[in-house]
Amino acid sequence: AAGSRGLSGHRQARKVFAKARAGRRAGEMRRTISKILIANRGEISCRVSETARKLGIKTVAVYSEADKHAKHVSMADEAVCVGPTLSAKSYLNVPNIMRAIRETGAEAVHPGYGFLSENANFAQACEDAGIEFIGPSPSAMRAMGDKIQSKLIARDAGVHCIPGHIGILDTQQDILRVANEIGYPVMIKASAGGGGKGMRIAYNDVEAVEGYRMSRDEAMASFGDDRLFVEKFIEEPRHIEIQLIADKHGNVLYLPERECSIQRRNQKVLEEAPSPFITLDVRKRMGEQAVALAKKVGYHSAGTVEFLVDKHHQHYFLEMNTRLQVEHPVTEFITGLDLVEQMIRVAEGHPLSFTQQEVKCNGWALESRVYAEDPLRGFLPSTGRLDKYTEPTTAGVRAALSLTNPAVAKDGIVRCDSGVKEWSDITMHYDPMISKLVTHGSDRLAAIALMRTALDTYVIDGLAHNVNFLREMMDHPRFLSGQIDTKLIEVEFGLNGYTGYKLNESQEKDLLSIAGAVHWKFSEANYSLGKAKMPSSIPFVMELSEKTHELTVTPSAERSSLLHIAGADGWKRALDVSEWGIGASSVFQALVHGDGEVRNAIAQLVGRKLMGSVLQYNGSKFFVGVMSQQQAALAQYMPEPPVNNLANCLVSPMPGVLLSLAVAKGDEVVMGQELAIVEAMKMQNILRAPCDAIIAEIVKGPGDTLAVDDIILEFEAPAEEASAAA
């Protein structure tokens, strides 16, 4: 009976709230939201919960069966299971989410980004049920959600658009015809697309045919809509976007631009605000056109208009995202606004509390998207458990920089938006993002310096991640200079892919010194346990990058945390150690005196092996062999470990599902020919023949789940290998 009265009370509250919404639209009254259901998962659900808690608003989390113990569930006041692991049956299940709204008495829904955030039918269902959708109206969402219709509206609103065919292309022949009319290169795009899915660049007819097939399949799998269109691909473009905030009283404001040009496969990797390229005049021109577009469709809430900008500062409309963007924190830092709070205020009917002239742009903010993916394997998705997980903090980064860069440390801020915690599982079922790491400094170089240290102190262990690549970008000359475009990663790392951080001579000596310090500390513990006297100096023989180095570690007579390192070939370092990286924290920190300067040395002790350690330094993992002189003399007699030979196999480079096989046993294939398609994280990946060969065996079939290095098929051994085996 009590439960019945509770649900009846919820229904009555919704009726009152519906009346309030109706009155509010007519300018008669406003209603304060007291409970929000967050129709999402992961970091964005946590992000909305934080602001709601600050505002005194109760939250309801939804979760799939796989996410029962997820971080976002524990952060909410209530939680409701909305279905099994598969997104289509849980986070995209509108009936189940609407049922959760009814059962919990939530008055409003925040959709986050992804999933149902740009689903006009869901927004309409909320509106019909008297539930406030914290986002734009269904009509504005429909107008901007269709990429073709949005371009027509943008053109009518006076927004600069990319040359192309604004209309649906139904067949492969249509794609080829329009591509040749426009002229290559072209971009084949899903009309309902977003997040880099359903998009392919084509430079010729062959790539256009393949792009048509792949874009259509990805679009259907991701959005349930396989309609495509084609537009001219702007070469060497920068990806610049304008954040809008609009209320229900006709006020629309633009905020300073975000630069999102560092991308891989059309997915953003690094974002910053403001842009190092955009002038005040260009910002004003882009902002005013973005506002005109929003007013054209009666937009309210937060939204983002994305542009491509060429080297001549000419901008072209790309799309409008009718939701909160992943990269919104960089805008929050430079403006001082909480965009989630602004969305809630708009939903409650409040007018904007500031004017265009009052919009601020203070300092510089930088965001790194930390993904469970392996840059050393072509950025392929990674799955596993976070065995160790410690996020960097403002206090920790300031402390690390306080002696070497006090001006940056003084005002620097670090923010880590994540939806995971230690022992969380990253699975193939959802987006592989671990977190968004954001820094804010007085200028661009300060934000980058803060990001370097934040990445160096970010502990992630248990699966592959892209911290190594993000850290590499912090030292990349083109990124440091601001001379970037959307093809930077492809151009700079395209031929051989990312192969890891390359140490210069000074960095190599610093890393050897760190390894020497860590193993000196291990030796100190061993001598203490054995109650033996510690020698005044300890010599080590080390191996790094296939080179042998000899050095001696000598502690200072003043204190044991000050170590003097002397290389056999004459180089020297002095390390003043503040954190050893042994015990609860795996982060080693010291001040290094060497080469005529003082600098920070930060590394992570990732693993200890029989004769050495794995250290993460400048984001990349290095094995440093560490031996005594006697061990080094005996090591030459150790046999080489056996190596598994997968040369005659096609293996899965990532965890995923085998979608299709294009060959059968006995088929002859040529180098580069398509063999299979593997889907991972909703992205389709073509696996091609590495050489001319004959298919000997088919090991896996369509629909099979694959782990990394699972054998999909086998080739016949080359003739010379077969004769050698005989």
C-alpha positions in Angstrom: 0.0 0.0 0.0 2.8 2.4 0.9 4.4 1.7 -2.5 1.1 2.4 -4.3 0.8 5.7 -2.4 4.4 6.6 -3.3 3.9 6.0 -7.0 0.6 7.9 -6.9 2.4 10.8 -5.3 5.0 10.7 -8.1 2.3 10.8 -10.8 0.7 13.8 -9.1 4.0 15.5 -8.9 4.5 15.0 -12.6 1.1 16.5 -13.4 2.1 19.6 -11.3 5.4 19.7 -13.1 3.8 19.4 -16.5 1.6 22.3 -15.7 4.6 24.3 -14.5 6.4 23.5 -17.8 3.4 24.7 -19.8 3.1 27.8 -17.8 6.8 28.4 -18.0 6.8 28.3 -21.8 4.2 31.1 -21.7 6.4 33.1 -19.3 4.0 32.6 -16.4 6.1 30.6 -13.9 9.2 28.5 -13.2 9.7 25.3 -11.4 12.7 24.1 -9.5 13.8 20.6 -10.5 14.4 18.4 -7.4 15.2 15.0 -9.0 17.1 14.2 -12.3 17.4 10.8 -13.9 20.7 10.6 -15.9 20.1 8.5 -19.0 23.7 7.5 -19.5 26.7 5.8 -17.9 30.4 6.3 -17.2 32.1 9.7 -16.7 29.3 11.9 -18.0 26.8 10.4 -15.6 29.3 11.0 -12.8 29.8 14.6 -14.1 26.1 15.4 -14.0 25.8 13.8 -10.6 28.5 16.2 -9.2 26.7 19.3 -10.4 23.3 18.0 -9.3 24.7 17.4 -5.8 26.1 20.9 -5.7 22.7 22.3 -6.5 20.9 20.1 -4.0 19.2 18.0 -6.7 18.7 14.3 -6.2 19.9 11.9 -8.9 18.9 8.6 -10.4 21.4 6.5 -12.3 20.5 3.8 -14.8 22.7 0.9 -15.4 23.0 -2.3 -17.4 23.6 -5.7 -15.7 27.3 -5.4 -16.5 27.5 -2.0 -14.8 25.9 -2.9 -11.5 29.0 -2.0 -9.5 30.1 0.9 -11.8 31.2 4.2 -10.3 28.3 6.2 -11.8 25.9 3.9 -9.9 27.5 4.6 -6.6 27.5 8.4 -7.1 23.8 8.7 -7.6 21.1 8.8 -4.9 19.1 6.0 -6.5 19.9 3.5 -9.3 17.7 1.4 -11.6 18.8 -1.5 -13.8 17.4 -0.9 -17.3 18.5 -4.1 -19.0 21.2 -6.6 -19.9 24.8 -5.7 -21.1 24.0 -4.9 -24.7 23.4 -1.2 -25.1 20.4 -1.7 -27.4 18.7 -3.5 -24.6 19.7 -1.2 -21.8 21.0 2.3 -22.3 19.2 2.7 -25.7 16.0 1.0 -24.4 13.6 3.9 -24.3 10.6 1.9 -22.7 12.8 0.7 -19.9 14.3 4.1 -19.2 10.8 5.7 -19.3 9.7 3.1 -16.8 12.6 4.0 -14.6 11.6 7.6 -14.7 8.0 6.7 -13.7 9.1 4.4 -10.9 11.5 6.9 -9.3 9.5 10.0 -9.7 12.2 11.9 -11.6 11.0 15.2 -12.8 13.7 15.7 -15.4 16.2 13.7 -17.6 19.7 14.6 -18.5 20.9 12.5 -21.4 24.6 13.3 -21.3 26.3 12.6 -24.6 26.0 9.6 -26.9 23.3 7.0 -26.4 19.9 8.8 -26.4 21.3 12.3 -26.1 20.4 13.3 -29.7 17.3 11.0 -30.0 14.4 13.3 -30.8 11.9 10.5 -30.2 13.2 10.0 -26.6 13.0 13.8 -26.0 9.5 13.8 -27.4 8.5 10.8 -25.1 9.8 12.8 -22.1 7.9 15.9 -23.1 4.7 13.9 -23.7 5.0 12.3 -20.2 5.5 15.7 -18.5 9.2 15.1 -17.9 11.7 17.9 -18.5 14.3 16.9 -21.0 17.5 18.8 -20.1 18.4 19.6 -23.6 16.9 21.2 -26.7 13.3 20.7 -28.0 12.6 17.6 -30.1 12.0 19.8 -33.1 15.4 21.5 -32.9 17.0 18.2 -32.3 15.3 16.8 -35.5 16.3 19.8 -37.5 20.0 19.6 -36.5 20.3 15.9 -36.0 19.8 15.1 -39.7 23.1 16.2 -41.2 21.6 16.9 -44.6 18.6 19.0 -43.3 21.0 20.9 -40.9 23.1 22.0 -43.9 20.1 23.3 -45.7 19.0 25.2 -42.6 22.5 26.5 -42.1 22.8 27.7 -45.6 19.4 29.5 -45.2 20.7 31.1 -42.0 23.7 32.6 -43.7 26.3 30.1 -42.4 29.3 29.2 -44.6 28.9 25.6 -45.8 31.3 23.0 -47.3 30.7 22.5 -51.1 29.0 19.2 -51.8 25.8 17.4 -52.6 23.2 18.3 -49.9 20.9 15.3 -50.3 20.6 11.6 -49.6 22.6 9.3 -51.9 20.9 5.8 -52.1 23.3 3.7 -54.2 27.0 3.1 -54.8 26.5 4.6 -58.3 25.1 7.8 -56.8 28.1 8.1 -54.5 30.5 7.7 -57.4 28.7 10.1 -59.6 28.6 12.9 -57.0 32.2 12.2 -55.9 33.4 12.7 -59.5 31.2 15.8 -59.9 32.6 17.4 -56.8 36.1 16.2 -57.3 38.3 14.0 -55.0 39.0 13.9 -52.2 35.5 13.6 -50.7 34.0 12.7 -47.4 31.3 10.1 -47.3 29.2 10.7 -44.2 26.2 9.2 -42.4 23.3 11.6 -42.2 22.6 10.6 -38.6 26.3 10.2 -37.7 28.5 11.5 -35.0 31.6 10.6 -33.0 33.6 9.7 -36.1 31.3 6.7 -36.9 30.0 6.3 -40.4 32.6 8.5 -42.0 35.2 7.7 -44.7 37.5 9.8 -46.8 37.9 8.7 -50.4 40.6 9.8 -52.8 39.5 7.7 -55.8 36.6 5.5 -57.0 38.0 2.4 -55.4 38.1 4.1 -52.0 34.7 5.6 -52.6 33.1 2.1 -53.2 34.7 0.8 -50.0 33.8 3.9 -48.0 30.2 3.6 -49.1 30.0 0.1 -47.8 31.8 0.7 -44.5 30.1 4.0 -43.8 26.6 2.5 -44.4 27.3 -0.6 -42.3 28.7 1.5 -39.4 25.9 4.0 -39.6 23.3 1.3 -39.4 25.0 -0.4 -36.5 25.6 2.8 -34.5 22.5 4.9 -35.3 20.0 2.5 -37.0 20.1 4.8 -40.0 22.3 4.0 -43.1 21.5 7.2 -45.2 24.6 8.8 -46.6 25.7 12.0 -48.3 28.9 13.3 -49.8 30.8 16.6 -49.5 34.1 18.0 -50.5 37.0 17.0 -48.1 38.8 20.2 -47.0 42.5 19.4 -46.9 44.7 20.5 -44.0 41.7 21.8 -42.1 41.5 22.7 -38.4 38.5 21.5 -36.4 37.1 24.5 -34.5 33.8 24.5 -32.6 31.7 27.1 -31.0 29.9 26.4 -27.7 26.4 27.9 -27.4 24.1 28.4 -24.5 20.5 29.4 -25.1 17.6 29.9 -22.8 13.8 29.6 -23.5 13.4 33.4 -23.7 15.2 33.9 -27.0 18.7 34.7 -25.6 21.5 32.8 -27.4 25.2 33.4 -26.5 28.4 32.0 -27.9 31.5 31.1 -25.8 35.1 31.2 -26.9 36.1 28.5 -29.4 37.5 25.1 -28.8 40.2 23.6 -31.0 39.7 19.9 -31.7 42.1 19.3 -34.6 44.2 16.5 -33.0 42.1 13.6 -34.2 42.5 9.9 -35.2 40.0 8.4 -37.5 37.8 11.4 -37.1 37.7 11.0 -33.3 39.1 13.7 -31.1 42.2 12.9 -29.1 43.2 16.4 -27.7 41.1 19.5 -27.3 42.0 23.0 -26.1 40.4 26.3 -25.5 40.9 28.8 -26.9 42.5 28.0 -30.2 46.0 29.2 -31.0 44.9 29.9 -34.6 41.6 31.8 -34.3 41.7 35.6 -34.1 39.2 37.7 -32.3 37.6 38.7 -35.6 37.2 35.1 -36.8 35.8 34.1 -33.4 33.2 36.8 -33.6 32.3 35.9 -37.1 31.9 32.2 -36.3 30.1 32.9 -33.1 27.6 35.1 -34.7 26.8 32.6 -37.4 26.5 29.9 -34.8 24.0 32.0 -32.9 22.0 32.8 -36.1 21.7 29.0 -36.8 20.5 28.3 -33.2 17.9 31.1 -33.5 16.8 29.8 -36.8 15.6 26.5 -35.2 14.4 28.0 -31.9 17.3 26.3 -30.0 17.6 26.3 -26.2 20.1 24.6 -23.8 23.7 23.9 -24.5 24.8 23.0 -28.0 27.9 23.1 -30.2 28.3 24.2 -33.8 31.3 22.6 -35.4 33.3 24.1 -38.2 36.3 23.3 -40.4 38.7 26.2 -40.8 41.2 26.3 -43.7 44.6 27.9 -43.6 43.2 31.2 -44.8 40.9 31.4 -41.8 37.8 30.6 -43.9 35.3 28.6 -41.9 32.8 26.0 -43.1 29.8 24.6 -41.2 30.3 20.9 -40.4 27.4 20.0 -38.0 25.6 21.0 -34.9 25.7 18.7 -31.9 22.4 19.1 -29.9 23.9 18.0 -26.6 26.7 18.5 -24.2 30.1 17.8 -25.8 32.7 15.4 -24.4 35.2 18.3 -24.4 33.0 20.8 -22.5 35.4 21.0 -19.5 37.9 23.1 -21.4 35.2 25.8 -22.0 34.2 25.6 -18.4 37.8 26.4 -17.3 38.3 29.5 -19.4 34.8 30.9 -18.9 34.2 30.0 -15.2 30.8 28.5 -16.2 29.4 25.1 -15.1 27.7 24.1 -18.4 25.7 21.3 -16.7 24.4 23.9 -14.2 23.5 26.2 -17.1 21.6 23.4 -18.8 19.6 22.8 -15.6 18.8 26.5 -15.2 17.6 26.7 -18.7 15.4 23.6 -18.3 13.9 25.2 -15.2 13.0 28.3 -17.2 15.5 30.8 -16.0 16.9 33.4 -18.4 20.6 33.5 -18.9 22.2 35.5 -16.1 25.0 37.0 -18.2 25.3 38.8 -21.5 27.6 38.3 -24.5 29.8 41.2 -23.4 30.2 39.5 -20.0 31.6 36.2 -21.4 35.1 35.7 -20.1 38.2 34.0 -21.6 40.7 33.4 -18.9 43.9 31.4 -19.3 44.2 28.2 -21.4 42.7 24.8 -20.9 43.8 21.5 -22.4 42.0 18.1 -22.4 43.5 14.7 -23.1 41.1 11.8 -23.8 42.5 8.8 -22.0 41.4 5.6 -23.8 41.8 1.9 -23.2 43.6 1.4 -26.5 47.1 0.4 -27.6 48.9 3.0 -29.7 51.7 0.5 -30.3 49.2 -1.8 -32.0 47.6 0.9 -34.3 45.5 2.3 -31.5 43.4 -0.9 -31.3 40.9 -1.1 -28.4 42.1 -2.8 -25.2 40.0 -4.6 -22.6 40.8 -5.7 -19.1 40.7 -4.7 -15.4 42.2 -1.7 -13.9 44.5 -3.5 -11.4 46.0 -0.2 -10.3 44.3 3.2 -10.8 45.3 6.5 -9.3 44.2 9.8 -10.9 46.5 12.9 -10.9 45.4 15.8 -8.6 46.0 19.5 -8.6 47.9 19.2 -5.3 50.1 16.5 -6.6 50.9 18.2 -9.8 51.6 21.5 -8.1 53.9 19.8 -5.6 55.9 18.2 -8.5 56.3 21.5 -10.3 56.8 23.7 -7.3 60.6 23.8 -7.4 61.3 23.7 -11.1 58.3 25.7 -12.4 56.8 27.6 -9.5 54.8 30.1 -11.7 53.0 27.3 -13.4 52.5 25.4 -10.2 51.0 28.4 -8.4 47.8 28.8 -10.4 47.7 25.4 -12.2 44.6 23.2 -11.9 44.1 19.6 -12.8 40.7 17.9 -13.3 40.0 14.3 -14.1 36.5 13.4 -15.2 36.2 9.6 -15.1 33.6 6.9 -14.8 36.0 4.2 -13.5 37.8 3.3 -10.3 40.4 0.7 -9.3 39.3 -2.8 -10.3 36.8 -1.5 -12.8 36.5 -3.6 -16.0 36.8 -2.0 -19.4 34.9 -4.3 -21.8 34.3 -4.4 -25.5 30.6 -3.5 -25.0 31.0 0.2 -24.4 33.2 3.2 -25.3 36.8 2.6 -24.3 37.3 6.0 -22.7 38.9 5.8 -19.3 38.8 9.5 -18.5 39.1 13.1 -19.6 42.2 14.6 -18.1 42.1 18.4 -18.1 44.6 21.1 -17.1 44.2 24.9 -16.8 47.1 27.3 -16.8 47.7 31.0 -17.4 48.7 30.3 -21.0 49.0 27.5 -23.5 52.6 26.5 -22.5 51.5 26.4 -18.8 48.6 24.1 -19.6 50.9 21.8 -21.6 53.5 21.8 -18.7 50.7 20.8 -16.3 49.5 18.1 -18.6 52.9 16.6 -18.9 53.2 16.2 -15.2 49.6 15.0 -14.8 50.1 12.3 -17.4 53.4 11.3 -15.8 51.7 10.8 -12.4 48.6 9.1 -13.8 48.7 5.4 -12.7 46.8 3.0 -15.0 47.8 -0.6 -14.8 46.1 -3.8 -16.0 45.4 -3.0 -19.7 46.9 -1.0 -22.6 46.1 2.7 -22.7 47.1 5.7 -24.7 48.9 7.8 -22.1 52.2 7.1 -24.0 50.8 8.7 -27.1 49.3 11.7 -25.2 52.6 12.3 -23.4 54.4 12.1 -26.8 52.1 14.8 -28.1 53.0 17.1 -25.2 56.6 17.2 -26.6 55.8 17.1 -30.3 57.2 20.2 -32.1 54.1 20.8 -34.3 51.7 20.6 -31.3 54.0 22.9 -29.2 54.0 25.4 -32.0 50.3 25.3 -32.6 50.8 24.3 -36.2 48.2 21.6 -36.2 45.4 20.2 -38.4 43.1 17.2 -38.4 45.7 15.1 -40.4 48.6 15.7 -38.0 48.5 12.2 -36.5 48.2 10.5 -39.9 51.0 12.6 -41.4 53.4 12.4 -38.4 52.8 8.8 -37.5 51.2 7.3 -40.6 54.0 5.4 -42.3 55.1 3.2 -39.5 52.5 4.1 -36.9 53.3 5.1 -33.4 56.4 3.2 -32.2 56.9 4.7 -28.7 58.8 7.6 -27.2 62.3 8.0 -28.5 64.7 9.0 -25.7 67.5 11.4 -26.4 70.9 10.9 -24.8 70.1 13.1 -21.7 66.8 11.4 -21.1 68.5 8.0 -21.4 70.9 8.9 -18.7 68.1 10.2 -16.5 66.2 6.9 -16.9 69.3 4.9 -16.1 69.7 7.0 -13.0 66.1 6.4 -11.9 66.6 2.7 -12.4 69.8 2.8 -10.4 68.1 4.7 -7.6 65.1 2.3 -7.4 67.4 -0.7 -7.4 69.7 0.9 -4.8 66.6 1.2 -2.6 65.7 -2.5 -3.2 69.3 -3.3 -2.2 69.0 -1.2 1.0 65.9 -3.2 2.0 67.6 -6.5 1.3 70.7 -5.5 3.4 68.4 -4.4 6.2 66.5 -7.7 6.2 69.7 -9.6 6.3 71.1 -7.3 9.0 74.2 -6.8 6.8 76.2 -3.6 6.4 75.3 -1.6 3.3 78.3 -0.9 1.1 79.1 2.8 0.5 78.5 2.4 -3.3 76.8 -0.2 -5.4 77.8 -0.9 -9.0 75.2 -2.0 -11.6 75.3 -3.3 -15.1 72.2 -2.1 -17.0 70.7 -2.8 -20.4 68.5 -0.2 -22.1 67.4 -0.1 -25.7 69.8 -3.0 -26.5 72.8 -1.1 -25.1 74.9 -2.0 -22.0 75.7 0.7 -19.5 77.7 0.5 -16.3 77.1 2.9 -13.4 77.6 3.3 -9.7 75.1 4.6 -7.1 76.5 6.3 -4.0 74.3 7.9 -1.4 75.2 11.2 0.1 76.7 11.4 3.5 74.1 14.0 4.4 71.0 12.0 3.7 70.2 8.7 1.9 67.5 10.3 -0.4 70.3 12.2 -2.2 72.0 9.8 -4.6 75.1 10.4 -6.8 75.1 8.4 -10.0 78.3 8.0 -12.0 78.4 6.4 -15.4 81.5 4.3 -16.4 82.0 6.6 -19.4 82.1 9.8 -17.3 78.6 11.1 -17.1 77.1 12.1 -13.7 73.7 12.7 -12.1 72.6 13.7 -8.7 69.0 12.6 -7.7 67.2 14.2 -4.8 64.4 11.7 -4.3 61.1 12.6 -2.8 59.0 9.5 -3.8 60.6 6.1 -4.4 57.8 4.4 -6.3 57.9 1.5 -3.9 54.9 0.5 -1.8 51.5 2.1 -1.9 52.4 4.5 -4.7 54.3 3.3 -7.8 55.3 6.9 -8.8 59.0 7.8 -8.4 59.8 11.5 -8.2 63.1 13.3 -7.9 65.0 16.4 -8.7 67.7 15.7 -11.2 70.9 17.7 -11.3 72.7 17.1 -14.5 73.9 18.6 -17.8 74.1 22.0 -16.1 70.4 22.2 -15.1 67.9 21.0 -12.5 64.7 19.3 -13.7 62.0 17.0 -12.5 62.3 13.2 -13.0 59.1 11.3 -12.8 58.6 7.6 -13.5 56.4 4.8 -12.6 57.6 1.4 -11.4 55.2 -0.7 -13.5 56.8 -4.1 -12.8 59.8 -5.8 -11.3 61.4 -8.7 -13.0 64.2 -11.1 -12.1 67.0 -9.0 -13.5 65.5 -5.5 -14.0 62.4 -3.4 -13.9 59.7 -2.0 -16.2 59.6 1.8 -15.8 57.1 4.1 -17.4 58.9 7.3 -18.3 57.5 10.1 -20.4 54.4 8.0 -20.7 56.2 5.0 -22.4 57.2 1.7 -20.8 60.9 0.8 -20.9 62.5 -2.4 -19.6 65.8 -1.6 -17.9 67.9 -4.7 -17.2 69.6 -4.3 -13.9 72.3 -6.8 -12.8 75.2 -7.0 -10.5 78.6 -7.4 -12.2 78.6 -11.1 -11.4 75.1 -11.6 -12.9 76.1 -9.7 -16.0 79.1 -12.0 -16.5 76.8 -15.1 -16.2 74.0 -13.7 -18.3 75.7 -14.5 -21.6 75.2 -18.2 -20.9 71.4 -17.9 -20.5 69.4 -19.5 -23.4 67.1 -17.3 -25.5 63.4 -17.9 -24.7 61.3 -19.5 -27.5 59.2 -17.2 -29.7 55.7 -18.0 -30.9 55.5 -17.9 -34.7 52.2 -16.5 -35.9 53.7 -15.4 -39.3 51.4 -17.8 -41.2 48.2 -16.7 -39.4 45.8 -13.9 -39.6 45.2 -12.9 -35.9 42.8 -10.4 -34.4 44.6 -7.3 -33.5 41.9 -6.3 -31.0 39.2 -7.8 -28.8 35.9 -7.7 -30.7 33.4 -9.7 -32.9 34.2 -11.2 -36.3 31.5 -9.7 -38.5 32.4 -11.3 -41.8 34.9 -13.4 -43.7 35.6 -12.6 -47.3 37.5 -15.8 -48.1 37.2 -19.6 -47.8 39.6 -22.5 -47.4 41.7 -23.0 -50.5 41.2 -19.4 -51.8 44.2 -17.7 -53.3 44.6 -14.1 -52.1 46.9 -11.2 -53.0 48.6 -8.7 -50.7 46.1 -6.1 -49.4 43.0 -8.1 -50.2 40.2 -7.9 -47.7 40.0 -11.1 -45.6 37.8 -10.2 -42.6 36.0 -7.5 -40.8 36.2 -7.2 -37.0 33.9 -4.9 -35.1 35.2 -3.4 -31.8 33.6 -0.6 -29.9 31.1 -0.1 -32.7 33.9 0.6 -35.2 34.5 -1.8 -38.1 38.1 -2.7 -39.0 39.1 -4.4 -42.2 41.9 -7.1 -41.9 43.8 -7.5 -45.1 46.2 -10.1 -46.5 49.8 -9.3 -45.5 51.2 -11.0 -48.7 50.1 -13.3 -51.6 49.0 -16.6 -50.0 46.6 -19.5 -50.0 44.1 -19.9 -47.2 44.9 -23.2 -45.5 42.4 -23.2 -42.6 39.4 -21.1 -41.4 39.6 -21.1 -37.6 36.9 -18.6 -36.6 33.5 -17.8 -38.1 31.2 -14.7 -38.4 29.7 -13.9 -35.0 32.6 -15.4 -33.0 34.0 -13.3 -30.1 37.7 -12.6 -30.5 40.5 -11.8 -28.0 43.7 -10.1 -28.9 45.9 -12.4 -31.1 43.1 -15.0 -31.6 43.8 -16.8 -34.8 41.1 -16.2 -37.4 42.6 -18.1 -40.3 45.9 -19.8 -41.4 47.9 -19.5 -44.6 49.8 -22.2 -46.3 53.5 -21.9 -45.4 55.7 -20.3 -48.1 57.5 -22.8 -50.3 60.9 -22.1 -48.9 59.6 -22.5 -45.3 57.9 -25.7 -46.1 61.1 -27.2 -47.7 63.2 -26.1 -44.8 60.8 -27.8 -42.4 61.1 -31.0 -44.4 
